Amino acid sequence: MQERVGECSGCGKVVYCLEGFLNGVVLADGKIRCFDCDRKGKEKELKRDDPR
């Protein structure tokens, strides 16, 4: 079963709950991000925190 949960706060793509599992990530502020935007956000954080 597929249920629409909301839109990604990064790209606006629709995020679904598939078979009881969220097809994305809920952030601390309650916003939802798709897996692609979450991965890109984490990559940016790692580059920013890199002291080189």
N, C-alpha and C positions, 0 to 999 in steps of 0.2 A: 504494500500500500504506500502511496506517495501523498504527503500532505504539505501544502505550501506553508512555510513558517514566517517568511519575511524576505526582505531584500538585503543584499550585502551592503554594508556601510562604505565599502571601498569602491566597488564598481557598479553597484546597483542590480547585479544579477540576482534572480530569484533563488532563494535557498529553501530546500525541501527537507522534510523528515522522511527518511526512507526506511520502511520496516522497523520503525521505532528508534532509528539512529539519525541524529542531526547531521546533515551533509554540509557541515561548516563548523565554525567556532563561535562561542558566545564570549564576548570580551567582558572585562571587569565592570564596565559601565552599562552592560546589558545589550549593547549593540551586537549585531551578527556580522561575521565575515565569512565569505566562501573560503575554501581551502587554498585556492590560488592566491588571493589577496593576503591571507594570513601568512603564507610562506614568503611572499614578497616582502611583507612587513618585517618578518623576522630576519630576512637577509639584510635589509637596510639597517636594522638595529645592530646586527653583528658588525657590519662595516663601520658604523658610527662609533662603536665601542672599541674597535681595533686601534691600539696605540701606535701602529706603524705609520 
